[in-house]
Amino acid sequence: MAETFDLAIVGAGVIGLAHALAAARSGRRVVVIERDVRANGASVRMSGLVTVAGHAAGQMQRRATRSREIWADVCAQAGVRIEHEGLAIVARRPEAATALAAFAATEAGAGSSFYLPDDAHALFPQFKGDVAGVFWSPDEIRVEARSAMPKIAAWLEDAHDVAFRWETVATGVGEGEVFTSRGRIAAEAVVVCAGDDFRTLFAERLSGAGLTRVKSQMLRVRLDDGYELPGAVASDLAILRLPGFEALDGVAALHARLEQEQPDYLAHGVMLLVSQSADGSLVVSGSRQTDATPDPFQSQAVDELILGEFEAVLGKRPKQIISRWIGTYAVSGERPVFVDAPSERVRVVVAANAAGASSAFSVAEETIASLYPKS
Ligand SMILES: Cc1cc2nc3c(=O)[nH]c(=O)nc-3n(C[C@H](O)[C@H](O)[C@H](O)COP(=O)(O)OP(=O)(O)OC[C@H]3O[C@@H](n4cnc5c(N)ncnc54)[C@H](O)[C@@H]3O)c2cc1C
């Protein structure tokens, strides 16, 4: 007789794995259904930065803080290396410095610091060119996404008895069951964590959810031997992407100035985020182009923009480009996390806006609490 699970999860990306952990920790027998041989979506293509600073105040801020806590625990237990901690945002313009200083002074910025140019140069000799100040948040952690996901899946299987059904496409969800390319799987409850696939399961509901997709270009590069970043590094362009900064002094002026000075960067959604891996290589992000079906083509012109900002901040061009890749992810102008309940025992969870890894574990706790309320 086929095994029956308490909970079936569709998708072995970070959102699916986070739900598997939360459910297993609450004593549920869990199965994860994944169409690929291993996770191959946004969760292995991302920068892998678990951010705490810059989320919208309130719920998202709390989610990020809680998720970061769980990430630290998961990394320790699953053998995932924390590549580095902290995030520096380099202000190249006075308007950016104004915004960063304002954020550091808010409640959400507690624990972060803003350094004026003299201190910034002394503390962060890596940053070259015009530096109007540096914002430093010590809380961010970075994982190597491509190796972290398989390690977390293996740990869930070994330590939490989570079952995985790889190379299995979920084609439909019913009450107490998931229909798959390999037959029916019985489960009392189901959580769909299918990333930016809005068309296979619950397509009608997702089509009205204000979600679309973006394509992002990424590079892995090498600078000099022994080169070391202080943590993850971003610049002015990133400030426009951080919801927690939106209303701050300086941001509107920064936007206007970037429209004058870097219009092609804004047109391609280019921002700089550099992080470092154990072998010293640097992962450089990225661009953002919205399209319901993102094309698969890497544009050299867009890579040049990304590398232009890299050089402006770090003062040099990479010696070597090791690899280039494209990732796609869900975006929403309405909400950073879409959670739907098509029926009492089914949930659909979509993390949008390039922050899925940063909120995954706390969002999962919320979903599992809603499926299994404590009496
Ligand atoms: C280039 C890039 C950089 C990013 N950087 C960061 C960052 O630094 N920090 C951060 O927090 N976020 C970042 N993000 C966003 C983050 O990667 C995503 O929010 C997150 O990975 C989404 O996780 P997910 O599990 O929902 O989706 P995915 O990782 O895409 O996983 C969904 C899984 O579901 C499977 N699936 C879908 N449909 C089915 C089906 N019908 N049957 C079976 N399996 C199915 C897919 O095969 C896939 O493995 C970045 C994203 C990209 C692309």
The ligand as a Gaussian input file, in Angstrom:
#p B3LYP/6-31G(d) Opt

LIG

0 1
 C       20.004000      35.772000      -9.640000
 C       19.230000      35.759000      -8.358000
 C       19.786000      36.303000      -7.202000
 C       19.063000      36.266000      -6.003000
 N       19.663000      36.672000      -4.853000
 C       19.018000      36.525000      -3.676000
 C       19.668000      36.802000      -2.451000
 O       20.859000      37.119000      -2.410000
 N       18.959000      36.697000      -1.297000
 C       17.650000      36.299000      -1.288000
 O       17.045000      36.230000      -0.220000
 N       17.021000      35.986000      -2.434000
 C       17.671000      36.079000      -3.615000
 N       17.052000      35.748000      -4.776000
 C       15.647000      35.300000      -4.714000
 C       15.588000      33.867000      -4.240000
 O       16.509000      33.100000      -4.973000
 C       14.174000      33.336000      -4.430000
 O       13.249000      34.199000      -3.783000
 C       14.035000      31.951000      -3.826000
 O       15.095000      31.121000      -4.231000
 C       12.715000      31.348000      -4.251000
 O       12.703000      30.043000      -3.757000
 P       11.604000      29.025000      -4.228000
 O       11.851000      27.776000      -3.481000
 O       10.263000      29.664000      -4.141000
 O       11.857000      28.864000      -5.793000
 P       12.851000      27.915000      -6.603000
 O       14.200000      27.911000      -6.038000
 O       12.704000      28.318000      -8.020000
 O       12.263000      26.474000      -6.367000
 C       11.025000      26.052000      -6.871000
 C       11.153000      24.572000      -7.137000
 O        9.886000      24.044000      -7.447000
 C       10.051000      23.062000      -8.455000
 N        8.757000      22.914000      -9.114000
 C        8.015000      23.888000      -9.688000
 N        6.860000      23.376000     -10.150000
 C        6.879000      22.051000      -9.866000
 C        5.959000      20.986000     -10.089000
 N        4.778000      21.189000     -10.677000
 N        6.301000      19.744000      -9.669000
 C        7.492000      19.517000      -9.048000
 N        8.397000      20.500000      -8.817000
 C        8.081000      21.750000      -9.207000
 C       11.128000      23.659000      -9.345000
 O       11.757000      22.668000     -10.125000
 C       12.057000      24.288000      -8.325000
 O       13.094000      23.414000      -7.917000
 C       17.748000      35.743000      -5.979000
 C       17.205000      35.196000      -7.142000
 C       17.950000      35.168000      -8.312000
 C       17.379000      34.503000      -9.528000

